[in-house]
Amino acid sequence: MNGTKEPTNKAKPKSPTIDLFKSDLRPMQYWAIRAEDKIRLWAQGKAEGESTGFSEFDKYFRMVDGELTTIAARPSQGKTALGMQIVENIAKSLKRRGDPGCVAVFSAEMTGWALLHRMASVLVGVNAHKLRMGQGTQEEADKLLGGIERIKNLPIWIDDGSAPTTANMLSSLARLNETNPVRLMMFDFLELGGNRGDKEDQRIGQIAIALKDISKTLGIPVLVLSQVNRSVESRANKMPSLSDLRYSGMIEQISDVVVFIMRPEYYVERGMTVDVPVDDYVGVAYIGIAKNRQGPVTNVKLSFEKQYARFGNLSQRKIMLNEAG
């Protein structure tokens, strides 16, 4: 020991290398490239996302990758019918343009075959409920079978297991994505998700957050159906608002688009007050776009044929009525 310090050969620890393209934290240059690519497509007249199949909707929102759209209403207003028509429209578009992708539906409320019956009924204009009650004709049964034949090869996958958790949904979608790229997911409906929570509002909030996470993780649009509170039925104006969403805070916060359905015909038939023009009492559905993160909020109208649970563009209904007249 000579009292002098021995030189040390210990190197300073190196900072960890970060791959920015494997991290969610990315520089402005990355996001600028993404934004510029989108703008170039828009300049060519190519709208972002998948068309819903309803021109009245497409003016204001479409099914866009990474976005969560919520359709909410009281029971019997047509949530599932509208959701499945959007699913069918997108599936037909994929098939028409030769896209290898598919649409995935998680139905905690209805069976897969019941959804198929409903889709076929809408397509061919047959009252499936009347047939189910044994009150239909052979001709109607043949038409319904023909409708099933026309849609059975659409790229739609349905999981009708009860109370699916969002973790199971993500796992199923990831497996399906390996062979059939998923272009849209729909869940019917949010309150029936199998996620657990100490309180109901926490449970619903966790499901909403997880659905948004699925949309961003897989880079797909997610469409979820939800209920609204019963209190809306005590008002003259039956159109729900964001505060009517069950456990509205988290659903409202997480969703990119929130759409409400209100059918005056439903309330008129039950002798209830509904504050709309008399001309809209039958065959019209009021659609309230109450939240739209990338666009305006507004109200639009669709046609609704109760016997087939079929929505349509109201302009087409007016043309048909004029021709019939």
Summary of the structure (lengths in Angstrom):
residues: 325
radius of gyration: 24.3
end to end distance: 112.4
largest distance: 113.2
contacts: 976
relative contact order: 0.15
helix: 45%
strand: 18%
